[in-house]
Amino acid sequence: MTAFAAEALDGAFADAPAEASRAFRAALDAMSRPGTLQHAGGARPPAPLPPAAGALALTLVDAETPVWLAPELRAGPVEAWLRFHCNAPLNAAPEAAAFAFGSPASLLAELDRFAIGTPEYPDRSTTLVVLLDAFEGAEAELTGPGIRGTARLALGSSRAEILALAAPNRALFPQGRDLFLAAEGRLAALPRSTRLREV
C-alpha cells in the first residue's frame, strides 16, 4: 500500500457512534448559537483539512450528498480521504453541491454559483465549510437570532472574505447560504440569518 493510500484510509473516528454524535451536537450548537466556538474533534484528516471540518464531513456527508471541493483540496490526500470515508460524490458542480469545502478565497471565487435554495425550499442551498488557520485576530460583530444583543468572532486575515461570503444573505433571506467555519478542532457557524460587520 502506498503512503498516499494509507493516508486516505487513516484518520476517521475511532469510536464512530459516540464521536459522530458529539460532532453532530457541536454542529447543532454552533448553528443555534452563531459565533460561539464548539469543539468537534476526533477526526484526523490530511492537511489542509482541519480536524473540525473532517468531523463535519464524517457526520453530515454520505453517498447521497454532492460535495464541491476547492482546487486546493482536489486530486490529493483530502479528496481520497473524503471519498473513502464518506463515499460522497465529489467535485460536483458548485450549483449542485450540498456542501462546499475550501478556503475563504476559493469559496468567494465561486460564490455566485452556489445554490441559495428556492422560495418554496430555501433549505436546498449549498452549505459552505470555510477552512481557517485559527480563530484569532481581527473580529466581526454578529447580530441575529440565537445571539443575545451582539457577539464577536475572531476571523483574522480572512475577515473581509468571510463578510463577503455572508453579505448576500441579507437580501436573499430566507434563501441564502449557511456557513460553517473550521479551524483546527473547533468550529463556528454563521447561519443565513446572522448579520456581520467589522469592528
N, C-alpha and C positions, 0 to 999 in steps of 0.2 A: 504494500500500500504506500502510495506517495505521501510526502508530508502535506501536500495540498489536500489530498483526500482525507487524511487523518484529521486535519483541522476542521474539515467540513463535518465530520462525524462527532466531534467533541463539543462540549460546552453547553449542552441542554440542561434542563432542570434535573438535579439529582433525585429529588422526590417530586415528580411531576404533579400529582394531585394537590399536594399541600402548597407547593411553590406557585403553581398556576393560580390557585385560589387567592394567595396573598397578592400576586401581581394584578389579578382582576380587581380585587378590593382597592389596591393602590390606584388603579386607573379610574375606578368609580369615584373614589375620594378626590382625586385630582380634578375631575370634571365637575363635581358638585361644589368644590371649594377652589375656584380658579386662583392660580398664582401660588398656592401652597405647594411645598415640596414634599413629595411622597417617595418612600424607599421601594424600589422594585428590583431587588437583586435576585440572585440565584442562577441567572444565565451568564454564560461566558462566551459570547460570540466573538468572532475575529474582528480586529480593528479594520476600519474605523467605526464599527457599530458599537455604541455604548451598551453596557450590560442592561440598562433600563430599557433601551429600545429593543434589545434582544428578548427581554422578558415580555414586552408588549407583543412582539411578533409571535412568540410561543403561545401566548394566551389568546390572542384575538384573530390570528391568521390561520386559515386552513385551506384545504384543496378547492374550496368554493369562493375564495377571497382573492380577487385580482390585485396584484401589487405592482406599483411602479417604483423602480429603483433609480436613483440619480446616477449619472455616469460614473461617479467615483466609487460606487458600490457594485458595478456590473463586472461580469467576467472575472471574478476573483473569489477569494475565500468567503466573503459575505454572501454572495449570490449562492454559492454551493451550500453554505450552512443553512440559509433560509429554504432552499429547495429540499434539502434532506430532512430537516426537522419539521417544516411546516407543510411541505408538499403543495405549496401555493403556486398558482400561475404567476410567474414573474415577468417583468418587462411588459406589462400591459400598457396600452396607450394611456396617456395621462387622463383623458376624459372617461376612460373605462375603469380606472383604478378605484378600489375601495380604500386602500391605504397607499400613501406615497412616502418613501423614506429618503432623506437626503439632507445635505447642508442647507442653511438658510438661503444661500445664493443660488444653489441648484433648484430649490423649490420655487424661489421667486422667479427664476427664468421661465418656468413653465406654468406659473400661477393661473393665467387666463384659460388654460386648457383643462385644469382640474374641475371636476363636476361640482356644482353648487346645489344639486337636488332640483326638484321641481316644486311648483306651488302645492301640488297635491301630495308629493312625497319629498319633503325637504331633507329627510334622512338619507336619501340616495345621493350622497355627496362624498367627496374624497376627504378622508381624514389625513392631515399632514403630520408626519412624525419628523420633527426638526431635530437634527443632531447637533449638539453643542459640546464645547470643550468643558465648560463649567458654568455654574450659576454664580457669577460674581461680576463686579464692576458696575457699569452704567445700568441704571434702573429704569423701569417703566412703572407708571401708576395705573392700577386696574380698578375699574368700577363695573357694576352689573350684578345680576342675580348670583347668589352664593357668596357675595362679598359684603361684609358689614362696613359701610362707609367706603373706604378705599383700601387697597392693598398695594404692596410694592413687590416687584420681582426683579432680581438682578439678571441682566441679559448680556452684559459686557459689550464687546465689539460687534455683536450681532443684533444689537437693539434696533437699529434703523431698519434692518431687513425683516425682523420679526414684526415690527409695527406695520411694515408694508404688506406682509403676508396676511395680517389680521384686518387691515384697514377696509377692504371691500365689504366685510361682513356688516358694517353699519348700514349700508344702503341695500344689501341683499336680504337681510333678516326677514322672515325665518329661514330663508335659504342661506347658504354660505358654507364655510369650511371650518371644522373644528381642528384645533392644533394640540398635539402633544409635543412637549419639549423634553428632550432626554439628554442628560449629561452624567457620565459615569453610572452609578447605581441609583440615581434619583430622577424623578420626572415631575413635570408640572403640566397643567392643561390650561388652554385658553379656548373655551367654547365660543361659538359664534356670537353668543350674547354678551361677551365681555368686551369692554371698551378700554383701549390703551392710549396712553400719552406719555411723552418724555417728561422726566422730572430732573 
